[in-house]
Amino acid sequence: MDFNTKTALELGQMIKNKEISSPELTQAMLDNIESNDKDINAYITVDKEGALARAEEIQAAIDAGEELSPLAGVPMAVKDNICTKDTLTSCGSKMLYNFKPPYNATVVDRLKDAGAVVLGKLNMDEFAMGGSTETSYFGATKNPWDIERVPGGSSGGSAASVAAGECTYALGSDTGGSIRQPCSFCGVSGIKPTYGTVSRYGLVAFASSLDQIGPVGRDIKDCAQVLSIISGHDAKDSTSIKRDALDFSDCFTKDIKGMKIGVPVNYFGEGLDEDVKKPVLEAINTLKGLGAEVEEFEMKITDYAIPTYYVLACAEASSNLSRYDGIKYGYRRKDCENLLDVYYTSRSDGFGMEVKRRIMLGSFVLSSGYYDAYYNKALKVRRLIKDSFDSAFSKYDMIISPVAPTVAYKIGENSSDPLKMYLGDVYTVSINLAGIPGVSVPCGFGANGMPVGMQLIGNSFDEPKLVRAAYAFQQATDFHLKQNKYSKGGKA
């Protein structure tokens, strides 16, 4: 049976109907990993024995009639900056090459309570710093649609593994577009939730005021189901909102008549490739045809989003990464003569170039004499960006935009030009700065056959509206059903 044409929810129903078993499905996914991942490099760690044992355990619970979630017994995978007890959590870095946490992240516990089967840990840009999954200590991940191209980042392993049929869904993290951009590049769906909706306990921090864990799936319905499991208040996370777990049961309807959607015209000007612009504009017309009311408007303050984001994100990264000193855990240089030497050499050897670049930038903007000129000013602009979104949402239910200005580019094409790489986040970082939700769903293909995604942006706590619109779009189109040669090839 070919499992790769099925969504996670469809597979979960098949397990409950006893058409397949969780161990059978898990073995099929492990076979896909074995055959595909030598090309894709989506996984850092594959826990074959643990996954099969867990599948047997969940199958026994299902057979005994226990009430579990619709995703019980369905195999998935976790980005490698989300802690998993006694399993390598490296953040794609030499610095944490041997770190095995003594606890699970809250999201992992919640998924396990719902019957999830964890296949392993997924590759990523080192400490989530990058937009292409090329900065990983464990090598670059490749895009399943063209292995000469990047899958996006930093959750490139999450998007590539789902696109290649190496798991049914995955967890990623999003600091400035790190779920949405790889979803666009790999032709899968993803959600970046409202800040505080999903617990960050057990997520290794890059920029604490921006990071959010979210789902990556084959379609938006899978993503919504995962988000409903992992969302909700967590006393272990001081930034967690006192909000019940999300319920999307009323969202799966084709009816979006009367929904008001804003289109920021300045997002469709200079810098946007025609390969991306055309499919997104066609997607807007599809939503119009479904009954949505679409109106153009200007949102110029977001032109300052990139410099604001990189000042704030690098400042927080500089602070968060100061704990990696070669003393407590992780990489430690052996041939050191004194304590200072341990600090210097362990950090110099343990961190990659992109991480060191961002630490230095962050340390600079926080330093005496520059704090007010850069960091404090960036905080003020962040407030203006949030106010701009608040103003837009007083008129519109949501905003639609591209996810990235280009389709997936060739591996190595932008790695020597960090500024060009940073500009690839132009449509995504403002959502993290404002703390609001965003969704990426496939909406077409470029002239070279690479996937293109569109972004739906909502007001705080409006995830259900975004899911409803995305679901209606996916019911009217088939872009999310398209397969690449890797997803076609994995059969049980």
C-alpha positions in Angstrom: 0.0 0.0 0.0 1.2 3.5 -0.9 1.0 5.5 2.3 2.5 8.7 0.9 -0.7 9.9 -0.8 -2.4 9.9 2.6 -2.5 12.7 5.2 -1.7 12.1 8.8 -5.4 12.3 9.8 -6.3 9.8 7.0 -3.6 7.4 8.3 -4.8 7.8 11.8 -8.3 6.8 10.8 -6.9 3.8 8.9 -5.1 2.7 12.1 -8.4 3.0 14.1 -10.3 1.1 11.4 -7.6 -1.6 11.5 -6.8 -1.2 7.8 -3.2 -0.8 8.8 -1.3 -1.0 12.1 1.0 1.6 13.7 4.0 -0.7 13.5 3.4 -1.4 9.8 3.1 2.4 9.1 6.2 3.2 11.2 8.3 0.6 9.4 7.1 2.0 6.1 8.3 5.5 7.1 11.6 4.1 8.4 12.1 2.3 5.0 11.4 5.7 3.3 14.1 7.3 5.5 16.6 4.6 4.7 16.0 4.9 0.9 15.6 8.6 0.7 17.6 10.3 3.4 21.0 9.6 1.9 20.0 12.1 -0.7 17.9 14.5 1.4 19.8 14.5 4.8 16.7 15.6 6.6 17.5 13.6 9.8 20.3 14.1 12.3 19.1 11.2 14.5 16.8 8.3 13.6 15.5 6.3 16.6 14.5 3.1 14.8 14.2 0.8 17.8 12.5 3.4 19.9 9.9 4.2 17.2 9.0 0.6 16.6 8.7 -0.1 20.3 6.5 3.0 20.7 4.3 1.9 17.7 3.7 -1.5 19.3 2.8 0.2 22.6 0.3 2.6 20.9 -1.2 -0.2 18.8 -1.8 -2.2 21.9 -3.6 0.7 23.5 -5.8 1.2 20.4 -6.6 -2.5 20.3 -7.6 -2.3 23.9 -10.1 0.4 23.1 -8.3 3.3 24.7 -9.5 6.8 23.6 -6.6 8.6 21.9 -6.2 11.5 19.5 -7.0 11.2 15.8 -3.2 11.1 15.2 -2.5 8.1 17.6 0.0 5.7 16.1 1.0 8.0 13.3 4.8 8.5 13.0 6.2 12.0 13.0 9.5 13.8 13.7 10.9 16.7 15.7 13.2 19.6 14.8 16.6 19.1 16.6 16.2 22.2 18.8 13.3 20.7 20.7 14.3 18.6 23.7 13.7 14.9 23.7 14.6 12.9 26.7 17.8 10.8 26.4 17.8 11.5 22.6 20.4 13.7 20.9 19.3 17.4 20.7 22.1 19.1 18.9 20.5 22.2 17.4 22.5 21.3 14.3 25.7 22.5 16.1 29.1 21.0 17.0 28.6 22.8 20.3 25.8 20.3 21.3 27.1 17.3 19.4 26.7 15.0 22.4 23.8 16.7 24.4 21.0 14.3 25.4 18.4 16.2 27.5 17.1 14.7 30.8 13.6 15.8 30.0 11.1 16.3 27.1 9.9 19.6 25.8 6.2 20.2 26.8 5.2 19.9 23.1 6.8 16.4 22.9 5.0 15.3 26.1 1.7 16.5 24.8 2.2 14.7 21.5 3.2 11.5 23.3 0.2 11.7 25.5 -1.9 11.9 22.3 -0.2 8.7 21.0 2.5 10.1 18.7 5.3 7.9 17.4 8.6 9.9 17.2 10.9 8.7 14.4 13.8 11.0 15.2 15.3 14.5 15.1 15.4 16.7 12.1 18.2 18.7 10.6 18.2 22.5 10.9 20.4 25.6 10.5 22.8 25.8 13.4 20.8 27.1 16.5 18.1 28.1 14.0 20.3 30.8 12.5 19.9 30.7 8.7 17.3 30.5 6.0 18.5 27.5 4.0 19.6 24.6 6.3 23.1 25.0 5.0 24.7 26.1 8.3 24.1 22.7 10.0 27.2 21.0 11.5 25.8 17.8 10.1 25.6 19.0 6.5 23.1 20.7 4.3 19.6 19.3 3.9 18.4 19.1 0.2 15.1 20.0 -1.3 13.2 16.8 -2.4 11.9 18.7 -5.5 15.5 19.3 -6.6 18.3 18.1 -4.5 20.6 20.7 -5.9 18.4 23.4 -4.2 17.9 24.3 -0.6 14.8 23.3 1.4 14.7 26.7 3.2 15.4 27.2 6.8 15.9 27.0 9.6 13.2 24.2 9.8 14.5 22.8 6.5 14.7 19.3 7.8 11.1 19.5 9.0 9.7 20.6 5.7 11.9 18.3 3.6 11.1 15.2 5.6 7.4 15.7 5.1 7.8 16.5 1.4 10.0 13.4 0.9 7.6 11.0 2.6 10.0 10.5 5.5 7.4 11.4 8.1 3.7 12.2 8.1 4.1 15.5 10.0 6.8 17.4 11.9 7.4 20.0 14.5 9.5 23.1 13.6 10.2 26.4 15.2 9.7 29.8 13.7 11.8 32.9 14.8 11.5 35.0 11.6 9.9 32.7 9.0 11.6 29.4 9.8 8.5 27.3 9.4 6.7 29.2 6.7 9.7 29.7 4.3 10.8 26.1 4.1 7.1 25.1 3.7 6.9 27.4 0.7 10.2 26.0 -0.8 9.2 22.3 -0.2 5.5 22.5 -1.2 4.0 21.6 2.2 1.9 23.5 4.8 2.8 25.1 8.1 1.5 27.3 10.9 3.4 29.9 13.0 1.0 30.4 16.0 0.4 33.6 18.0 3.3 34.1 20.4 2.6 32.3 23.6 0.1 29.9 22.2 2.5 27.0 22.3 4.9 26.4 25.2 8.6 27.1 24.6 9.6 24.9 27.5 12.2 22.6 26.1 12.8 24.7 23.0 16.5 25.7 22.8 16.3 29.5 22.6 17.5 31.6 19.7 15.5 34.8 20.3 13.2 34.3 23.2 10.7 37.1 22.3 10.3 35.8 18.7 10.5 31.9 18.8 7.4 29.8 18.5 7.0 26.1 17.9 4.5 25.1 15.2 3.5 22.2 12.9 4.5 21.2 9.4 2.2 18.9 7.5 1.0 17.7 4.1 -2.1 19.9 4.3 -3.6 22.5 6.6 -6.0 20.1 8.3 -3.1 18.0 9.6 -1.3 21.1 10.8 -4.5 22.3 12.6 -4.9 18.9 14.4 -1.2 19.0 15.6 -1.6 22.6 16.8 -4.7 21.7 18.7 -2.7 19.1 20.6 0.4 21.1 21.4 -1.3 24.5 22.2 -2.5 25.7 25.6 -1.1 27.3 28.7 2.0 25.8 30.3 3.0 26.8 33.8 6.6 25.9 32.9 6.8 28.7 30.4 6.5 32.3 31.7 5.6 33.6 28.2 2.8 31.0 27.8 -0.6 32.7 27.4 -3.5 31.5 29.6 -5.3 30.2 26.6 -7.2 26.9 26.2 -6.0 24.4 23.6 -7.1 25.5 20.1 -10.3 23.9 18.7 -10.5 23.9 14.8 -13.6 21.7 14.5 -15.7 24.5 13.0 -13.0 25.6 10.5 -13.2 22.8 7.9 -15.8 24.4 5.5 -15.4 25.7 2.0 -17.5 28.7 2.9 -15.4 31.9 3.2 -18.0 34.3 1.7 -17.7 37.8 3.2 -14.3 37.2 4.6 -12.3 40.4 4.1 -8.7 40.0 3.0 -6.2 42.8 2.6 -3.4 42.7 0.0 -0.4 45.0 0.8 0.6 46.4 -2.6 4.1 47.2 -1.5 4.7 43.4 -0.9 4.2 42.9 -4.7 6.7 45.4 -6.1 10.4 45.4 -6.6 12.3 42.4 -5.4 9.6 39.8 -5.9 10.3 37.3 -8.6 7.6 36.7 -11.3 7.8 33.0 -10.5 6.4 33.8 -7.1 4.2 36.8 -7.9 2.1 35.1 -10.5 1.0 32.1 -8.4 0.2 34.2 -5.4 -1.9 36.6 -7.4 -3.7 33.6 -8.9 -4.3 32.3 -5.4 -5.9 35.7 -4.5 -8.2 35.3 -7.4 -9.1 31.8 -6.2 -10.1 33.2 -2.8 -12.1 35.9 -4.5 -13.9 33.2 -6.5 -14.7 31.5 -3.2 -16.5 34.6 -2.0 -13.8 36.5 -0.1 -13.7 40.3 -0.4 -10.2 41.4 -1.4 -8.9 44.9 -1.1 -5.4 46.4 -1.7 -3.8 48.7 0.8 -0.3 50.0 1.7 1.7 48.8 4.8 5.0 50.7 4.5 6.2 50.4 8.0 7.1 46.8 7.4 9.8 48.1 5.1 11.8 48.5 8.3 11.1 44.9 9.4 14.4 43.4 8.3 16.8 45.7 10.1 14.5 45.7 13.2 14.4 42.0 13.2 18.1 41.4 12.9 19.0 43.9 15.6 16.6 42.4 18.1 17.1 38.7 17.1 20.9 39.0 17.2 20.8 40.8 20.5 18.7 38.1 22.1 20.9 35.4 20.5 24.0 36.9 21.9 22.5 36.7 25.4 21.0 33.3 25.0 24.1 31.7 23.6 26.4 33.0 26.3 25.6 29.9 28.3 27.6 27.7 26.0 31.0 28.1 27.5 32.7 24.7 27.4 32.1 24.1 31.1 28.5 22.8 31.8 27.7 20.6 28.8 28.3 20.2 25.1 31.6 20.7 23.3 34.8 21.5 25.2 38.2 22.0 23.8 40.6 19.5 25.4 44.1 21.2 25.1 43.3 24.4 27.2 45.8 25.9 29.7 43.3 28.0 31.8 39.7 28.9 32.2 39.7 31.8 29.7 41.3 29.5 27.2 38.4 27.0 27.7 35.9 29.8 27.0 37.7 31.2 23.9 38.6 28.0 22.2 35.5 26.0 23.0 33.2 28.8 21.6 35.5 29.4 18.6 35.5 25.8 17.7 32.0 24.9 18.7 30.1 27.6 16.9 29.8 27.9 13.1 30.5 31.1 11.2 26.8 32.3 10.9 26.3 31.8 14.7 29.5 33.7 15.5 28.4 36.5 13.1 25.1 36.9 14.8 26.7 36.8 18.3 29.1 39.5 17.3 26.3 41.7 15.8 24.2 41.1 18.9 27.0 42.0 21.3 27.7 45.2 19.3 24.1 46.5 19.4 23.9 45.8 23.2 27.2 47.4 24.0 27.7 50.7 25.8 27.2 53.7 23.4 25.3 51.7 20.8 22.4 50.3 22.9 20.2 53.4 22.4 21.2 53.9 18.8 20.3 50.4 17.7 18.6 48.1 20.2 16.4 50.6 21.9 15.4 52.2 18.6 14.6 48.7 17.2 12.2 48.1 20.1 10.4 51.3 19.2 10.1 50.4 15.6 8.8 46.9 16.6 6.0 48.7 18.4 5.2 50.7 15.3 5.1 47.5 13.2 2.6 46.0 15.7 0.5 49.1 15.5 0.5 48.9 11.7 -0.9 45.4 11.9 -3.5 46.4 14.5 -4.7 49.1 12.1 -4.9 46.7 9.2 -6.9 44.1 11.2 -9.4 46.8 12.2 -10.4 46.6 8.5 -9.5 43.1 7.4 -9.9 39.5 8.7 -6.5 38.6 7.4 -3.7 39.7 5.1 -2.3 37.7 2.2 1.3 37.9 0.9 4.1 35.9 -0.6 6.1 33.8 1.8 9.5 34.4 0.2 10.6 36.6 -2.8 12.0 33.7 -4.7 11.5 29.9 -5.1 14.2 27.7 -3.6 17.6 28.6 -4.8 20.7 26.5 -5.6 22.8 25.2 -2.7 25.7 27.6 -2.1 24.2 30.3 -4.3 23.6 32.8 -1.4 25.8 31.4 1.4 28.7 33.9 0.7 26.3 36.9 0.8 24.6 37.0 4.3 22.8 40.3 3.5 21.1 38.7 0.5 20.2 35.7 2.6 18.7 38.0 5.3 16.5 39.8 2.7 14.9 36.5 1.9 12.9 36.9 5.2 11.4 40.2 4.0 7.8 38.9 4.1 8.0 36.8 7.2 9.9 38.6 10.0 7.3 41.2 10.7 4.8 38.5 11.8 7.3 37.4 14.6 8.0 41.0 15.6 4.2 41.6 16.0 3.7 38.2 17.7 0.8 37.3 15.4 0.0 34.1 13.6 0.9 33.2 10.0 0.2 30.2 7.7 2.0 29.0 4.6 0.2 26.8 2.1 1.3 25.7 -1.4 -0.3 27.8 -4.2 1.6 26.9 -7.3 4.9 26.3 -9.0 7.6 28.4 -10.7 8.7 28.0 -14.3 11.5 25.6 -13.1 8.9 23.4 -11.3 9.8 24.5 -7.8 6.9 25.0 -5.3 5.6 28.4 -4.3 3.7 29.2 -1.1 1.3 31.9 -0.1 1.2 33.4 3.4 -2.0 34.2 5.3 -1.5 36.6 8.2 -4.0 37.0 11.0 -4.6 39.1 14.1 -3.5 37.6 17.5 -5.5 34.5 18.4 -7.1 34.3 14.9 -5.5 31.0 13.9 -9.0 29.5 13.3 -9.7 32.2 10.6 -6.5 31.4 8.9 -7.1 27.7 9.0 -10.6 28.2 7.6 -9.3 30.3 4.6 -6.4 27.9 4.0 -8.7 24.9 4.1 -11.1 26.4 1.6 -8.2 27.2 -0.7 -6.9 23.7 -0.5 -10.3 22.2 -1.2 -10.5 24.3 -4.4 -6.9 23.5 -5.6 -4.6 20.5 -5.7 -1.2 22.1 -5.2 -0.8 20.4 -1.8 -1.4 17.0 -3.4 1.5 17.2 -5.8 4.3 14.8 -5.2 8.0 14.8 -6.0 10.0 11.7 -7.0 10.9 10.9 -3.4 7.4 11.0 -2.0 6.2 8.9 -5.0 8.9 6.3 -4.4 8.3 5.3 -0.8 5.9 2.3 -0.8 5.2 -0.3 1.8 
